[in-house]
Amino acid sequence: MQIQQQMKETLEQAQKIAIFGHQSIDGDAIGSMFWLGLQLEKLGKQVSYFTPDKESQNFDFLPEIQNMQYEFDYADYDVLIFVDFSGYGRIKKFTENHIEYFDQIPKVIIDHHLFDHAFQNALVYRDESAISCAELIFELSKKWRDLIDKKVATFLYMGILTDSGNFSYDSWEESIRVMNDAIDLLILGADKASIILNIFHRKSLKEVQFSSLILERMQMQDDLIFSRHSQEELELFWVHGDASDTALYTMVTIEWGELVILGKEVKDAIKMSFRGKGRYNCRDLCVAFGGGGHHNAAGCTIPKTGNLEEDIFAFIGEIKEILN
Ligand SMILES: [Mn+2]
């Protein structure tokens, strides 16, 4: 039996369902979660939504976001659904010391990342060639049923738009696929204007000021552009982890820059976000450090040894060596 069919049957038989989005949740995961959730609610299911920490205020315009919960109850769920999800580490706050709970309950996993471990008791639909998880879910849903209304189409459009960086990180076949899906979603009534307004044109003043801090300490060496921010600075500016995206968007616009790397301190590690313009393969570079992604947008995480600035310089040195 095809995995899609198995997933459909598993979800139809379930009554009490939990859907998870990863930590530092983004538009793709939120869009994917609520697409699935709203469909399942229409089918009469009891659906709960969980993510480890509060999402960015950019998503406050979505009424459904009020149903998001930040503490997990470890209740008797029939099925657990994970979207945009490469491994238990993506929801560490819930899974740490609770792997047995997660292993025993049937799981449905839909994702576009490289996975970092095998799951027990799980149906996995994974396609690393998709630029967003929302695309996978949309393509999957076309095979399932015609329940996609305007609201659901808007959620999926948001997922596609945010993960593709407003259709700039995708390339070649990825672009054809993502544009085709976007057109289909617009025909289904996706509210493009509202997504553009709320996601791209409603940054807080603090968020833009935070990005100017990142831009101020940015450096350029040959065609490599890099910068960083600490965990403390996020708190100082009262901004969410994804606020640095605004700086990333600007960094890739610089002439002669071919590769942008932004180091973000997260507790005892540094998350490295890569953005490119085609010349270098961000994905291959990140895979070398245990990460993954796409040609023009990828990421990896390295341990922090003490001084953030020194760690970033050492990392940039390693990247330059690989590129030479
Ligand atoms: Mn994603």
Boltz pocket constraint, residues with backbone or C-beta under 6 A from the ligand:
constraints:
  - pocket:
      binder: B
      contacts: [[A, 28], [A, 29], [A, 84], [A, 112], [A, 131], [A, 132], [A, 133], [A, 163]]
      max_distance: 6.0
